[in-house]
Amino acid sequence: MVINIDPKFDQLNQLIVSTPHLFDHKFNLPISMHTFLFSTVLFFIYKTIYCCIGPIKQTVTLFLNLEKKVWPCSLLWLCCRCCCWRPSTYCCTLALSVPCSEAEDSFPFANIWFSLLSHVSFISCLLILGKNTKVLEGLPQPPTITHQSPKDYIIDPRENIIIHCEAKGKPHPSFSWTRNGTHFDIDEDANVVMRPHSGTLVVDISREKADHYEGVYQCTARNKHGTAVSHNIVVRQSRSPLWSKERIKPIVVQEGVSLVLPCRPPAGLPPPIIFWMDNNFQRLPQSSRVSQSLNGDLYFSNVLREDSRNDYICYARFPHTQTIQQKQPITVKVLNQDPVDDRKPTFLIPSGSSSSKTVLRGQVLEMECIADGLPTPEISWTKVSGDLPAQRMSYLYYQKNLRIVNVSESDAGDYRCSASNRLGSVHHTIHVSVKAAPYWISSPPRNLVLAPGENGVLTCRASGTPKPSIAWAMNGIPIENSPKDLSRKVEDDTIIFTDIQIGSSAVYQCNVSNGHGYLLANAFVNVLSEPPRVLTPANKVYQVIKNHRARIDCTFFGSPIPKITWFKDSRSSTLDGDPYIQHDNGTLEIHTAQARNSGKYTCAARNMLGIYENHVYLEVKEPTRILKQPEYKVVQRGRSVVFECKVKHDPSLVPTMTWLKDDGELPDDERLIVDADSLTITDVTESDAGVYTCIMNTTLDHDSASAELTVVEATPTPAVVYERPDPPTDLELTDQKKRSVQLTWTPGDEHNSPIQKFLIQYEDSLHHRGHWHNLTEVPGTRTTAHLRLSPYIHYTFRVLALNAMGFSRPSFPSRMFKTEPAAPDENPKDVEGFGTEHDNLVISWKPLTGLQSNGPGLRYRVMWRQKAVDSDWTTVTVSNNSRFVVSGTPTFVPYELKVQAVNDHGVGPEPAIARGYSGEDLPVAAPENVQAVVLNSTLAEVHWDPVPHKLIRGHLKGYKVYYWKERSLHKHNPYHMEKLILTFSGNHSHGMVPGLHPFSLYSFNVRVYNGKGEGPVSPTQQFETPEGVPGAPTSLIVTNSNLDTLTLEWSPPHDRNGRITGYTLKYQPAVASRQVDIATQGWFIGLMCAIALLILILLIICFIQRNKGGKYPVKEKEDAHTDPEFQPMKEDDCTFGEYSDNEDHKPLKGSRTPSNGTVKRDDSDDSLVDYGEGGDGQFNEDGSFIGQYSGKSGSRDTAEGHESSEAPSPINAMNSLNSFV
């Protein structure tokens, strides 16, 4: 709801807005106007809710339209009370920073809303406030620009052009304009009209095109006290040109290749927004493979068959005119004739391995990397010189676009984008430079209101990259061309006024500019001579509850600044000591009001032009307290129940009793009867169960209590019920000191379980509003706690009770207790010093929390000095930071460091001294006396003299030995050059070099290294390793084998490891190695016996059957084979051939005797010869096997050579033959 204030209020509005220093100093407010107006937003909500509780259910927020900003009417918050309760008594004043003196406790029930203020009461309030503005009418004021069009003003060519310029002053200023640097005569142009009492131009474009009025405009507002100018307003009409006509040929590509579809939209003002759609106005799907670039082109990392379509359409939307332009559709046909091989990524955009980008501070930084590759590459981003700003960055277009908002100088550096797939990766580095258009370091120059003879300063403090230049002007004229003023002195960004006089009022312009932009600010100097006046209504009555804080207003005005003095009753002495606190804005505060503080108070405002007195009254009232609280009830259905709520209150205050059910209104039911101090419910039903709360309201305070109703069926006397305790009540703060307070409370119902302890919690509404923290615990037998507090905290306390069933609900919060700010009690911890460059020292620390700050304006005093040099401490003060970089330091020098906490109320304790080093640099010396001692053919020990510490120029990390094999000392080995590195961490002077090649020449050198890197190389030394054991011959071949001889040929070893003097040849006959091992096993012998037994039984059965005759055709069998020598036994007919004696000495089938005299196994595993020593296993005439099983008894050779795990032949003997070359 916006309230339009009448002209009297508008004059006050103009004065407040255009002269904030007047109201900061002449009214002597302790805070700036902007800080106050921001803080009162929350304050007004809090105070208004309490001021208007009772039968009302909603409230209205009043607003003052000050300088085109809609601010909550904290100036008028007293109107809430006067409109709600007694508009004739409570006069709404210009209490610009006066907090509520009558109420401190917030209303605890969120469901109680507040009623709309009546228009009659509201108008009454405004009339009361309007009386005070009369005293401020007629004050002279130079012009102030209150509203103007933006610097870059883009207009819609379809609408009339409105160029804003609003200003205020006393008398009201007149307006003029320049266009493109020359006077713009509005009367000469029939299409241009200036609004009445305003500088705003309205251009009618019905008879003239809008582009005719493009240009640079500047508004001037002047009255007899000065001239204010607007910034340059560049007026340009928006443009949305059509796409040029073109014929786009179809694009035919092979599947798997990359593709770029160009958009190239027409240049518009402002630039268009690009997007791709199809013929059905559906956005084309994008992915990690297909995405849109910043310039609007559509990129394919690799195309697929499904990418074929004939409606790739690029659209350009021009936001200012809300028009959309369409490019001709693009047809893409993807072929699958010649499949493309997979390939590693390459960047489509940007090109090359690196690029650069410049962005302005506060703007948006956008970087993109789009890669070609198959499979589709994945894009990732890192910042080479630090971490990415996680809170301000985001990825767009499937991580191909890195976007950082609100860019600051810390975002400068190198950013690397990487594209990778399974075939490899590629990187691109983007160097980002951050520049800055001028910006205010703290705030623009502020208006000055001075009395004759006073001193003042106008400051125009701004920064930028590159550093901006500052130019001053007075009343729109460069200050060097303005009339001389002996009271004025210009020093760069500051104008100093000394002993200023009447007639020096003027408006000064500060222009700060660099290549990226400019800032223009107007600030006036208004020289006034006014006697003191008190704006607080006379005989105003303030009411406050006992033990609460009271504030009595004395809103004053005057030039020079009046001095405020307070008296009580008889005016025997000024009120400037305990318990009174006088604020800079004239308000008198009593921290804890008592009955004796009631009475008449006089505020006297005095300056050199006179004195003004005003009388007000303070009434201290007794608090409202519920003496008998409603109790927990268990009642049977159909019966009645009574909740009592007896209250004590100040007799001059009218109480109002309100009952709630479950934090809501009582049901509209005639069974619920509300009396003055009780609630009766008749004929109880199950729906009546719940929590009932009685609230006693007065115009100044309230109290409440709750009880639960449980409805049960008619049953015998219920058993004892154990429940959690009720919350404590009646929280009181007494014995208030700077860092302590005493809290007392009344315990709630224990519900048959004794209270074990009380938990006290607090909320800090200054630093952590809405968060409750545990403070302390006290035994359940105590109802008082002495609380130790920290400075600069706005405490609100609450208490919870604990019994065997658990914690109660929290009590209602206590009133707020604000501890005064103080100097910090502690300093930052973890102070460290280190270097990031060879000529700097980075001092870092762990900053203090808001709770540790102890007061506003927390900052850090950083001190350092060289440890080895008897020098003074260098000190700087920083804020909102946890590190400071000292530049230009010597390389790797020890420093002593201290970081001390400071706030607006003093400094912290003397900080402890920490130690650190400035930045490291590469070592400048190499180890000397480098030599090697060869220990054996593969191990050497390297020695060196350590490098002096001062030449290392950093923290010693260790030494590195670089060594490599120059060549083998044998002429046949090839040249070899592979450098190896051994690292010895720490301060060493020698080290072992293992794994060397025998009989080789090695070279080596030694380097020292620190945290920065390696130092210079030492002179290269050499050593030779002795001969070692040679390697095995690379090949061995058997040639020309005979019955008793064979020829062996071999090749020299690959690693000779010295000069070869001969070869040792070892040999032994080859034997079937499994014969004895198997035949001597018990299980095998048993198996063979079983087989023999079965064969014997089978032979017996066959002979018996043969002797019977006629059963088997033996004659036919014998006739078929006339030679009995070739008639073997056949098991299928049980017939046997005859064996001659000549067979006894022949080897069995399946065995053979090799030419070298050894017996080898045949491929058949079924030959019985495999289980004997030779070929003499035979069958008897009856078919029985008469061979013997036997084992080998030859001993195993233990001589050097290849050993076998199997039993050798009994004829096996180890032979050695030495041949020499």
Secondary structure by P-SEA (a helix, b strand, c coil): ccccccaaaaaaaaaaaaccccccccccccccaaaaaaaaaaaaaaaaaaaccccccbbbbbbbbccccccccccccaaaaaaaccccccccccccccccccccccccccccccccccaaaaaaaaaaaaaaacccccccccccccccccccccccccbbbbbbbbbccccccccccccccccccccccccccccccccbbbbbcccccccccbbbbbbbbbcccbbbbbcbbbbbbbbbccccbbbbcbbbbcccbbbbbbbcccccccbbbbbbbccccccccccccccccccbbbbbcccccccccccbbbbbbbccccbbbbccbbbbbbbcccccccccccccccccccbbbbbcccbbbbbbbbbbcccbbbbbbbccccccccccccccccccbbbbcccccccccbbbbbbbccccbbbbbbbbbbbbccccccccbbbbbbccccccccccccccccbbbbbbbccccccccccccccccccccbbbbcccccccbbbbbbbbbccccbbbbbbbbbbbbbccccccccbbbbbbcccbbbbbbbccccccbbbbbbbcccccccccccccccccccbbbbcccccccbbbbbbbbbcccbbbbbbbbbbbbbbbbbcccccbbbbcccbbbbbbbbbcccccbbbbbbbbcccccccccccccccccbbbbcccccccbbbbbbbbbccccccccbbbbbbbcccccccbbbbccccccccccccccccbbbbbbbbcccccccccbbbbbbbcccccccbbbbcccccccccccccccccccbbbbbbbbbcccccccccccccbbbbbbbcccccccbbbbbbccccbbbbbbbccccccccccccccccccccccccccbbbbbbcccccccccccccbbbbbbbbbbbcccccccbbbbbbbbcccccccccccccccccccccbbbbbbbbcccccccccccbbbbbbbbcccccccccbbbbbbbbbbcccccccccccccccccccbbbbbbcccccccccccccccccccccccccccccccccccbbbbbbbccccccccccbbbbbbbbbcccaaaaaaacaaaaaaaaaaaaaaaaaaaaaaaaaaaccccaaaaaaaaccccccccccccccbbbbbccccccccccccccccccbbbbcccccccccccccccccccccccccbbbbbbcbbbbccccccccccccccbbbbbbbbcc
